[in-house]
Amino acid sequence: MDKKKQAIVVGATGGIGQKVSQLLLNDNYEVTNISRSNSGLPEGVDHKSGDILTDDWKSHDYPESIDALVYCPGSINLKPFRSLNTEDFSKDFKLNFLGAVEVLQHFQKSLKKADSPSVVLYSTVAVQQGMPFHASISAAKGAIEGLVRTLASEWAPKIRVNAVAPSLVDTPLAEKLLSSENKRSNADDRHPLKRVGQPDDIAHMTHYLLSDKASWMSGQIIGVDGGLSKLRV
């Protein structure tokens, strides 16, 4: 029997991470989740408890060889620039960027042991498409885009590294932005394709980038954003 591929999904308990994990399970991967809670975790995912901003998650045993790694934690901290303080910037940077750095450094050796390892991180449409009130999250995700390109070069040809840059996606993280019919309608209308994203939209692109079908792709930031970054209609 062929050995199952191994995947690490940080934040597989809801939204995009949950959908990505299910797709990987369907592909016969063994999936390990790292998060504080296992609430909402797809059946069959191995849960490792820990806060990614501390070192407690590192004490667990993980697969020796890792074929796929996805870092899902993120934030939506939308404020006017004048209302942001350095603590706001620091919190967003730690969760969105430094957490990813810690995970990638911890699992680098395990990724190298796989035959065709792939990493997917997440940016945002707001990095390339200037948007008001996005200074903190855009700065943190801009760092992610720089990291993706650097690591894709440094780790080539062994490890592929790509990112998905969504627009607004209907996940628990975006609940406050879509909490009424009026807010949802306005959010839909801002997109050329006239709807906000669904977790499946992002999960399927993530799944593709992790697969051998994307074996000639690395260092890419893929916009899955309802056309918002490129189209004017």
RAMOUR-V515431 format. One line per field, one symbol per residue. ss: DSSP state (H for helix, E for strand, - for the rest). phi: phi as a letter, one per 20 degrees, with the letter a starting at -180 (. if undefined). burial: + if it has 24 or more other ideal C-beta (glycine too) atoms within 12 Angstrom, else -. A space follows every 50 residues. Layout:
BEGIN
ss: ???
phi: ???
burial: ???
END
This chain:
BEGIN
ss: -----EEEEE----HHHHHHHHHHHH---EEEEEE----------EEEE- -----HHHH--------EEEE---------HHH--HHHHHHHHHHHHHHH HHHHHHHHHHHH-----EEEEEEEHHH-------HHHHHHHHHHHHHHHH HHHH-----EEEEEEE--E--HHHHHHH--HHHHHHHHH-------E-HH HHHHHHHHHH-HHH------EEEE---------
phi: .ffffdcddeneeamfgfffffffffemfeddddafcdfnfgfoeeedfr efecefffffecgfccebccdegabcddbggfeedffgfffffffedfff fgffffdgffffeefbfbdcdcdbgffedgcfmdgffffffffgfffgff fgffefefdecccddeefcfcgfegffcebfffffffgffegemaffdgf gefffggfffeffdfdcbmddefcbmnffcdcc
burial: ----+++++++++++++++++++++-+-+++++++-----++--++++-+ -++---+----++-++++++++++++++-----+---++-++++++++++ ++++-+++-++--+-++++++++++++-+-+--+++++++++++++++-- ++--+---+++++++++++++-++--++--------++-++---+++++- +++++++++++--+--++++++++++-++----
END
